[in-house]
Amino acid sequence: MESRKAHWQDKLEQWFEGGVESDGLTVVQVRAHRARYWIKGEEGEPVLEGQFNLLVSARC
């Protein structure tokens, strides 16, 4: 739970109605060298530096 709280942002409540205590919410640490994204017809490949912590839900 402490890890969830450390990375929680209030704007995430639009996807996780239970807030930081939402069922199925997990913090994942990722080390990536390359990533791609697709958003509403746009795509790209951001420059990645360092590590990232992600909040994900098993209900995705």
C-alpha positions, 0 to 999 in steps of 0.5 A, spaced: 500 500 500 505 504 501 508 504 494 501 505 491 500 511 495 507 514 493 505 514 486 498 516 486 495 522 483 488 525 484 487 525 476 487 517 476 481 517 480 477 518 473 479 510 472 480 508 479 473 510 483 476 507 489 482 511 489 489 508 491 485 503 495 482 500 488 481 493 488 486 490 482 491 496 483 498 494 482 505 498 482 509 496 476 516 498 476 519 498 468 526 499 465 525 500 458 529 501 452 524 503 447 516 504 447 511 506 442 504 509 444 498 510 440 493 515 442 487 517 438 490 516 431 497 519 433 503 514 434 510 516 437 516 513 440 518 517 446 525 518 448 526 514 455 531 515 460 531 512 467 526 508 470 518 508 470 513 506 476 506 505 473 499 504 476 496 498 473 489 495 474 488 487 472 481 490 469 485 493 463 
